[in-house]
């Protein structure tokens, strides 16, 4: 199978590409390198530098490579930024996805995996969150994914598309070759490890008075390799099913303080942390229920403990303290 991976130079997309190649498929990576890194692209994948707004390049890509399916990771993906820049998220994310879907239809490519988000559920009534939970996007970012999911619903009915929407919160960890490298960084585990690497002095814990066991927010962390494997399983399932929606998570969340304490044990660094006021809009706990994909597709995370997730990330960051950058620029 030949698979187009949009955003395949990014954190999740690059490791999904690695999984695709190891499974014996051909990968074509399409990325504008806005947030991604050319060095993160698997050497056996074809790389095309381009933006999904460039319809002519998309058309050329589909005609040249005779694709069978698409995994769509390319997206502006920061919840907080989407509040500040709603037009960017409700504009670019939606327009670019529609551009991609139109070109797919014109080239008779109708298998699509969407990297969606559990931000579709905002502040849910029950934890963990299963697929029956009410959809109520918590930000323009979540809304953009919701709109794309609705596109897919209608394209299945009108055009025969087959698709899977995978909803998850916090991808974390690393493989031996690929890890998390964002500028600026906003995710907790790499921020914690930057303190251990003495690239920043300390951390801030936003609120310690939540209704959780230790007072800090609880979040779901899923290892990036397990996440990539779920995308491949979902694609393979489209041989038998027209559409599916899966929530992906570990089944139990980890608090901010647990993450910091575990990182202290693994790195041997004190990792100073200061408790400050809550951030607006942060729910106490967000954990996804992944029992459906486990039952239906046999998905079984290999890295289910916080220790294994942080250890893999630490191994990669120690080896690559500047990320994918090989100089001081």
C-alpha positions as CSV (number, residue, x, y, z in Angstrom):
1,X,0.0,0.0,0.0
2,X,1.2,3.5,-0.8
3,X,0.2,6.0,1.9
4,X,0.4,9.8,1.8
5,X,1.3,11.2,5.3
6,X,0.5,14.9,5.6
7,X,2.5,16.5,8.3
8,X,4.9,13.5,8.1
9,X,7.9,15.6,9.3
10,X,6.2,16.5,12.5
11,X,6.3,14.7,15.8
12,X,3.4,12.3,15.4
13,X,3.5,12.1,11.6
14,X,7.2,11.2,11.4
15,X,6.8,8.3,13.8
16,X,3.6,7.2,12.0
17,X,5.8,7.2,8.8
18,X,8.4,5.1,10.6
19,X,5.6,2.6,11.6
20,X,4.3,2.5,8.0
21,X,7.7,1.8,6.5
22,X,8.5,-0.9,9.1
23,X,5.2,-2.6,8.2
24,X,6.3,-2.9,4.6
25,X,4.2,-0.1,3.1
26,X,5.4,2.8,1.0
27,X,5.2,6.3,2.5
28,X,5.0,9.7,0.8
29,X,5.5,12.5,3.2
30,X,3.9,15.9,2.4
31,X,5.0,18.7,4.8
32,X,5.6,22.4,4.7
33,X,8.2,22.2,7.5
34,X,6.4,25.0,9.4
35,X,6.6,22.9,12.6
36,X,8.2,19.7,11.2
37,X,11.8,18.8,10.6
38,X,13.2,17.4,7.4
39,X,15.6,15.3,9.5
40,X,12.7,13.5,11.1
41,X,11.4,12.0,7.9
42,X,12.3,8.3,7.5
43,X,15.0,7.9,4.8
44,X,12.9,5.3,3.0
45,X,10.0,7.7,2.6
46,X,9.5,10.0,-0.4
47,X,9.5,13.6,0.9
48,X,7.6,16.5,-0.7
49,X,8.0,19.9,0.7
50,X,4.7,21.7,0.2
51,X,1.6,23.2,1.7
52,X,-1.9,21.8,1.5
53,X,-3.1,25.1,0.2
54,X,-1.1,24.5,-3.0
55,X,-3.7,22.6,-4.9
56,X,-1.5,22.2,-8.0
57,X,1.2,20.5,-6.0
58,X,-1.4,18.2,-4.4
59,X,-2.7,17.2,-7.8
60,X,0.8,16.5,-9.1
61,X,1.5,14.4,-6.0
62,X,-1.5,12.2,-6.4
63,X,-1.0,11.7,-10.1
64,X,2.7,10.9,-9.8
65,X,2.6,8.5,-6.8
66,X,-0.7,6.6,-7.4
67,X,-1.7,6.7,-3.7
68,X,-3.9,4.2,-2.0
69,X,-4.7,6.1,1.3
70,X,-4.0,9.2,3.3
71,X,-3.1,9.7,7.0
72,X,-3.8,13.4,7.8
73,X,-1.6,14.9,10.6
74,X,-0.9,18.3,9.1
75,X,-2.6,20.9,11.3
76,X,-2.2,23.9,13.5
77,X,-2.7,22.0,16.8
78,X,-2.3,24.3,19.9
79,X,-5.5,24.8,21.9
80,X,-4.3,28.0,23.5
81,X,-3.1,29.5,20.2
82,X,-6.5,28.7,18.6
83,X,-8.2,30.8,21.2
84,X,-6.0,33.7,20.2
85,X,-6.1,33.0,16.5
86,X,-9.4,31.5,15.6
87,X,-9.3,32.4,11.9
88,X,-6.0,30.6,11.5
89,X,-7.5,27.4,12.9
90,X,-11.0,27.6,11.5
91,X,-9.5,28.8,8.3
92,X,-6.3,26.9,7.5
93,X,-7.1,23.6,9.2
94,X,-10.5,23.4,7.5
95,X,-9.7,24.8,4.1
96,X,-6.6,22.7,3.7
97,X,-8.4,19.5,4.8
98,X,-11.1,20.2,2.2
99,X,-8.5,20.9,-0.4
100,X,-6.9,17.5,0.3
101,X,-10.3,15.6,0.3
102,X,-11.3,17.2,-3.0
103,X,-8.0,16.1,-4.7
104,X,-8.4,12.6,-3.1
105,X,-11.9,12.3,-4.7
106,X,-10.7,13.5,-8.1
107,X,-8.0,10.8,-8.0
108,X,-10.3,8.0,-6.7
109,X,-8.4,7.7,-3.4
110,X,-11.0,7.2,-0.7
111,X,-9.3,5.8,2.4
112,X,-8.6,8.4,5.1
113,X,-7.2,8.4,8.6
114,X,-7.8,11.6,10.6
115,X,-5.5,12.6,13.5
116,X,-8.4,14.1,15.5
117,X,-8.5,15.2,19.1
118,X,-10.2,14.5,22.5
119,X,-10.6,18.3,22.7
120,X,-13.9,17.4,20.9
121,X,-15.2,16.7,24.4
122,X,-14.1,19.9,26.2
123,X,-15.0,19.3,29.9
124,X,-16.7,15.9,29.8
125,X,-19.4,14.8,32.2
126,X,-17.7,11.4,32.8
127,X,-14.1,10.2,33.0
128,X,-12.7,8.2,31.2
129,X,-14.2,9.5,28.0
130,X,-15.7,7.0,25.6
131,X,-17.0,7.4,22.1
132,X,-20.6,7.9,23.2
133,X,-19.7,11.2,25.1
134,X,-21.3,14.3,23.8
135,X,-19.3,16.2,21.2
136,X,-18.7,19.7,22.4
137,X,-15.4,21.1,21.0
138,X,-13.4,23.0,23.6
139,X,-11.6,25.4,21.3
140,X,-11.4,26.6,17.7
141,X,-8.8,23.8,17.3
142,X,-11.3,21.2,18.5
143,X,-14.0,22.8,16.3
144,X,-11.7,22.5,13.2
145,X,-11.4,18.8,13.8
146,X,-15.1,18.4,14.4
147,X,-15.8,20.1,11.0
148,X,-13.4,17.7,9.3
149,X,-15.1,14.7,10.9
150,X,-18.4,16.0,9.6
151,X,-16.9,16.4,6.1
152,X,-15.9,12.7,6.3
153,X,-19.4,11.7,7.4
154,X,-20.9,13.2,4.3
155,X,-18.1,12.0,1.9
156,X,-18.8,8.5,3.1
157,X,-22.5,8.9,2.2
158,X,-22.0,10.8,-1.1
159,X,-18.6,9.6,-2.4
160,X,-17.9,6.3,-0.9
161,X,-15.1,7.4,1.4
162,X,-13.9,5.0,4.1
163,X,-12.4,6.7,7.1
164,X,-11.3,6.5,10.7
165,X,-11.2,9.3,13.2
166,X,-8.7,8.8,16.1
167,X,-9.2,11.1,19.1
168,X,-6.4,11.5,21.6
169,X,-4.8,14.0,23.9
170,X,-1.1,13.9,24.8
171,X,1.2,12.0,22.6
172,X,4.5,11.5,24.5
173,X,7.7,9.5,24.5
174,X,10.0,8.7,21.6
175,X,11.4,5.9,19.4
176,X,15.2,5.3,19.2
177,X,15.4,7.6,16.1
178,X,12.6,10.1,16.5
179,X,11.3,12.3,19.3
180,X,9.5,15.5,20.3
181,X,11.1,18.8,19.1
182,X,8.9,21.9,19.1
183,X,9.8,25.6,19.1
184,X,8.4,26.9,21.3
185,X,7.8,23.8,23.4
186,X,4.4,23.7,25.3
187,X,4.1,20.0,26.3
188,X,4.7,18.9,29.8
189,X,7.1,16.0,29.4
190,X,9.6,17.7,27.1
191,X,9.4,20.8,29.3
192,X,10.2,18.7,32.4
193,X,13.2,17.1,30.5
194,X,14.5,20.5,29.4
195,X,14.9,21.3,33.1
196,X,16.7,18.0,33.7
197,X,19.0,19.0,30.7
198,X,19.5,22.4,32.4
199,X,18.0,24.2,29.3
200,X,15.5,25.9,31.6
201,X,15.7,26.7,35.3
202,X,12.4,25.3,36.6
203,X,8.8,24.4,35.9
204,X,5.4,25.9,36.7
205,X,2.6,23.8,38.0
206,X,-0.7,25.6,37.1
207,X,-2.9,25.0,40.1
208,X,-2.6,22.4,42.9
209,X,-6.1,22.6,44.3
210,X,-8.0,20.6,41.7
211,X,-10.3,17.7,42.7
212,X,-7.7,15.1,42.0
213,X,-5.6,12.8,44.3
214,X,-2.7,15.2,44.5
215,X,-4.4,18.5,43.5
216,X,-2.7,18.9,40.1
217,X,-4.4,18.3,36.8
218,X,-4.6,14.7,35.5
219,X,-4.0,14.0,31.8
220,X,-3.8,11.1,29.5
221,X,-0.4,10.3,28.0
222,X,0.0,7.8,25.2
223,X,3.3,6.6,23.8
224,X,3.9,7.9,20.3
225,X,4.8,4.4,19.0
226,X,1.5,3.0,20.3
227,X,-0.4,5.9,18.8
228,X,1.3,5.3,15.4
229,X,0.4,1.6,15.5
230,X,-3.3,2.5,16.2
231,X,-3.3,4.6,13.0
232,X,-2.0,1.7,11.0
233,X,-4.5,-0.8,12.5
234,X,-7.3,1.7,11.8
235,X,-6.3,1.9,8.1
236,X,-6.2,-1.8,7.8
237,X,-9.6,-2.1,9.3
238,X,-11.1,0.0,6.5
239,X,-10.9,-3.2,4.3
240,X,-13.9,-4.4,6.3
241,X,-15.6,-1.3,7.6
242,X,-16.8,2.0,6.1
243,X,-16.0,4.3,9.1
244,X,-15.0,4.2,12.7
245,X,-14.3,6.6,15.6
246,X,-11.9,5.6,18.3
247,X,-10.8,7.3,21.5
248,X,-7.1,6.5,22.3
249,X,-5.6,6.6,25.8
250,X,-3.9,4.6,28.5
251,X,-7.1,4.1,30.4
252,X,-5.7,5.9,33.5
253,X,-4.4,9.4,33.6
254,X,-1.3,10.8,35.3
255,X,-1.1,14.0,37.2
256,X,1.4,16.9,36.6
257,X,3.1,16.1,39.9
258,X,3.3,12.4,39.0
259,X,5.0,13.3,35.7
260,X,7.5,15.6,37.5
261,X,8.2,13.0,40.3
262,X,8.7,10.2,37.8
263,X,11.0,12.4,35.7
264,X,13.1,13.2,38.8
265,X,13.6,9.4,39.5
266,X,14.5,8.7,35.8
267,X,16.8,11.6,35.2
268,X,18.3,12.0,38.7
269,X,17.7,15.7,38.5
270,X,15.9,17.7,41.2
271,X,13.7,19.5,38.6
272,X,12.6,22.5,40.6
273,X,8.9,23.3,40.3
274,X,6.7,26.2,41.4
275,X,3.0,26.1,42.0
276,X,1.2,29.1,40.4
277,X,-2.4,30.1,39.7
278,X,-4.6,27.9,37.6
279,X,-4.8,28.5,33.9
280,X,-8.3,29.5,32.6
281,X,-10.1,26.6,31.0
282,X,-8.0,23.7,32.4
283,X,-10.3,20.9,33.4
284,X,-9.3,18.8,36.5
285,X,-9.0,15.5,34.6
286,X,-9.1,14.4,30.9
287,X,-8.6,10.7,30.2
288,X,-9.7,8.8,27.2
289,X,-11.3,5.3,27.2
290,X,-9.7,3.1,24.6
291,X,-11.6,-0.1,25.3
292,X,-13.4,0.0,21.9
293,X,-10.3,0.0,19.7
294,X,-8.8,-2.7,22.0
295,X,-11.8,-4.9,21.5
296,X,-12.4,-4.2,17.8
297,X,-8.9,-4.0,16.4
298,X,-6.8,-5.7,19.1
299,X,-4.8,-2.6,19.8
300,X,-2.6,-3.1,22.8
301,X,-0.3,-0.4,24.0
302,X,3.3,-1.6,24.6
303,X,4.2,1.4,26.7
304,X,1.4,1.7,29.3
305,X,3.4,3.0,32.3
306,X,4.4,6.5,32.9
307,X,8.0,5.3,33.6
308,X,8.3,3.7,30.1
309,X,7.0,6.7,28.4
310,X,9.3,9.2,30.1
311,X,12.3,6.8,29.9
312,X,11.9,6.7,26.1
313,X,11.6,10.4,25.9
314,X,14.6,10.9,28.2
315,X,16.8,8.5,26.1
316,X,16.0,10.5,23.0
317,X,16.5,13.9,24.5
318,X,19.8,13.0,26.1
319,X,21.0,11.8,22.7
320,X,19.6,14.8,20.9
321,X,19.7,17.7,23.4
322,X,19.1,20.2,20.6
323,X,16.4,18.1,19.0
324,X,16.9,17.8,15.2
325,X,19.2,20.8,15.1
326,X,22.8,19.8,14.6
327,X,24.3,23.3,15.2
328,X,23.8,26.3,17.4
329,X,21.3,28.1,15.2
